[in-house]
C-alpha cells in the first residue's frame, strides 16, 4: 500500500511539471500567440484619402514565428491578429511603410501610401507602462506641429515637393506636461510618408 501511494504521488508530480512547463517538444507555433490581439485599419492613398483594395498588410517582428498578414477588402480595410509588443515593422505589398507599436484592440491601424514625393509623419503615442493612448502631446517635425488626439493619433503633412528635399538627420520631438520629452530620428531630410508609433515615459 505505501508503494502504491508513492507511485500515485510521483505520477501527480510528473503531470504537474509537464503542465507547468509545457514540456512537449512536439508542439510548434503555427499562428499568433495568446498575447495577440485583433486590430483593424484602412490602407489609404495619401493624396486622395481613398481606400486601396487588394494590398497585403504585414506587421512583423524579428522574433515572430508565424507569418501574419492580411489583404485589404474593397474599401481598403483590413483586420488581423498581431502581437502586443514592438517595435513592429509595417509593410504594404512588401514595401516598408513605417514602424508600429500595437497597444491593444483599439489600436488605430490606418496606413497612408504614396509613391511620389509627398512627406508626412503619422502614428500613435502611448504610455510606455500602461499602453494607454497619450492625448494632448505636442509633436514637431520638419517645421510642422500638431497635437495628439484622444486616441493618441497624430499626423503632420509637409507637402509634396517636385523632388526629394536634401538635408541631414531629421528628428521628431514629442512633449507633454506629464511625460519625459521624446526625440526620435525620422529620416535623412524627412522624406516619404511613414508611420512612426512612439511610447512615452511618465515623469
Secondary structure, 3 states (H helix, E strand, C coil): CHHHHHHHHHHHHHHHHHHHHCCCCCCCCCCCCCCEEEEEEEEEECCCCCECCCCEEEEECCCCCCCCEEECCCCCEEEEEEECCCCEEEEECCEEEEEECCCCCCCECCEEECCCCEEEEEEEEEECCCCCECCCCEEEECCEEEECCCCCEEEEEEEECCCCCCCCEEEEEEEECCEEEEEEEEEECCCCEEEECEEECEC
